[in-house]
Amino acid sequence: MERQSTATAFVVLSLIAAAAADKTSIIFTTLGRSRYAFDIFSVRIDDPVLEVRLTDGRSVNYNGHFPPPSDALSLLLGPHLLPFLYVSERNGSFSIFLGGAREEAPGRSALQVDHGSAHVPLLASKQVSMKDRPSIAGDRLVYVSTHEDSGEPRKSWAAVYSTELKTGETVRLTPTGIADFSPALSPSGEWTAVASSGERGWTGEIDDLKTGIYVFKTKDGLGRRLVVEHGGWPVWADESSIYFHRPSEDGWWSVYRASLRVDSLAVIERITPPGLHAFTPAAVPGSNFIAIATRRPTSEFRHIELFDPRSKVFFEITKKISPYTHHYNPFIAPDGNLLGYHRCRGDGRKSSNGLLLLENRHSPVSDISLFRVDGSFPSFSPDGNQIAYAGFPGLYIANRDGSARRQIFSGTAFTTAWDPKREGLVYTSIGPTFAEELTKVDIVSVQVHDDGSSSIKRLTKGGENNAFPSPSPDGKRVVFRSGRSGHKNLYIMDAVEGEEASLVQLTEGNWTDTMCNWSPDGEWIAFASDRDRPGSGNFALYFIHPDGTGLKKVFESGPHLGRANHPWFSPDSKRIVFTSDHAAVSAEPIANPHHYQPYGDIFVADVDGSHVTRLTHNSYEDGTPTWGPNFMKPNDIEGPAGVSPCVFDDCHFLAQLPNIGVRPIMGTRCANP
């Protein structure tokens, strides 16, 4: 009996070990995201001095909304609490939460908030992904989700849904094949307005999505009609008129008012004057003012202001409280007394808690754990126990549990790859990113020694934009891209002595082949290329054998359109991970901080291009993924202490000031008053 139990235990342990061996981890980067640390704040409109933080400082909390009172919210929160909705990224996924604040006695601060309670998740499924504004209509939650595949390449998955809070019954309000953003409910709740791309789809817009404003019945999505041909971020002024934003002909983003008609397009009136950017309006029916986010020529920061459309007078709100902080997406309580918004909760000083080195994200694939790294171009050591990444500037390595973090190169470096045979050896590119073919960029190997020191060996000598090194599995060769011919193509050189010992051109043509990765089994080299339309900025993924044979296209975002970049093989060489705009854009870019490409998500696919699976659902720019050999438990991993939070840019296109010029773009810091 004892022998049988021992044998059984051995089999069970073997099965567990085998299952663990089949599981792996993917890490990726998101530009600026680790510095956001957003919370929801509010001030009294009649006394905008005392700012109250409504959310609890966990993860990232944004896009708030004060809903009207309802029986469902009272049941969830209890009596005598002012409800507010917000989007949070806690627990590894997006979800909508319900918070509650209590009015204090007159003469004291506006609200009393218990951050340890009254924060209720309203949607339990981790498959649901929200970026946009949530709203309440009676007992129904109206929101944007990207959990359903649009079924077409480069068409957004964003759609509006309605979920009954008591039963969880959910209805899709957006027609199939359509993308809707930024829903807003009319004062009666009968109608919903959205910014929508209609049937046109997405053609690569980054700043202005060229959406139209549509309205439809909140109950079932019926009665849908176009009311404004060009506009975004709608909000109801009353039951028959809508505020929205769009860039004006004079170059300034402005807020407009649309007076609705029954059988034709609305009558449009520009509300905010030229001379400043004004966007993401908020309103309360019957009020004499609206709240807007602004970027003025006199400030590098986005602030919330009140604006009286009749007198054309502005009233500063957040600039008086936190002048050196970006403030986003205002919202107003139904009684018109409270103004809400989100901003970074950091104070611009050194953080005592540090940031997350690795932030767990929910993975829809059971055998993959997914993490965002606080860095760029990460890669795992061969045993999976260390991670190298670029810090812009500097090259770093750390244990996968966040310990023993150290800088191994202090200059500007991008891309990382570990040598599979020589312990502690990391390949990287040093020089400017996004540079022309003949710009001086070289590939070096960085040897990390036992005493913590490091030594650098230059492997390329010409300096003609040599980048994206990836070693062969036997450690003898390195594939990389180079612009030495006048075009960026792939080359293979000796891994130890570099191009002086051996150099072979692998691809050749008047296009760009780049971002290469050598498969662990040695059979293939994956890379991104614009060879279908050279110079267009459209990249597809290709495979080629190391001897130059077998070239084949594996994945493209859309037919000769779109971007698929940064392929990386799985440890068993059977799948690839990559970033792509295959799912288009998921939210209005102006409602978020700056991202060069606010449409990149992480995907995995089989090496034949089949079984494409979306891993991330963001309105951010996810990119530079890498695949590790081990399964990391899906828990957040602390990074170094003493790192400044809140260092990120506002949308770069808002620095375009008509008739004034372009203000310099700077990394900014939050500052409390």
Secondary structure, DSSP 8 states (H G I E B T S, - for coil): -HHHHHHHHHHHHHHHHHHHHT-EEEEEEETTGGG--EEEEEEETTEEEEEEE-S-SSS-EEEEE-----HHHHHHH-TT-EEEEEEE-GGGS-EEEEEEEEE--TTS-SEE--TTS-EEES---TT----S--EEETTEEEEEE--S--SSTT----EEEEEETTT--EEE-S-TT-EEEEEEE-TTSSEEEEEEEETS---S-SS----EEEEEETTTS-S-EEEESS-EEEEEEETTEEEEEEE-TTS-EEEEEEE--SSS--EEEE-S-SSSEEEEEEE-TT-S-EEEEEE-TT-SS-EEEEEETTTTEEEE-HHHH-TTS-EEEEEE-TTS-EEEEEEE---SS--SS--EEEEEE--SSTTEEEEEESSEEEEE-TTSSEEEEE-SS-EEEEETTS-S-EEEE-S-EEEEEE-SSSTTEEEEEES-SS--TTSB-EEEEEEE-TTS-EEEEE---S-BS-EEEEE-TTSSEEEEEE-TTSS-EEEEEETTTEEEEEEEE---SSS-EEEEEE-TTSS-EEEEE-TTSTTSS-BEEEEE-TTS---EEEE-SBTTBSBEEEEEE-TTSSEEEEEE-TT---S-GGGSS--SSTT-EEEEEETTS-S-EE----SS-EEEEEEESS---S--EE--SS-----B---GGGGEETTTEE-----B-----
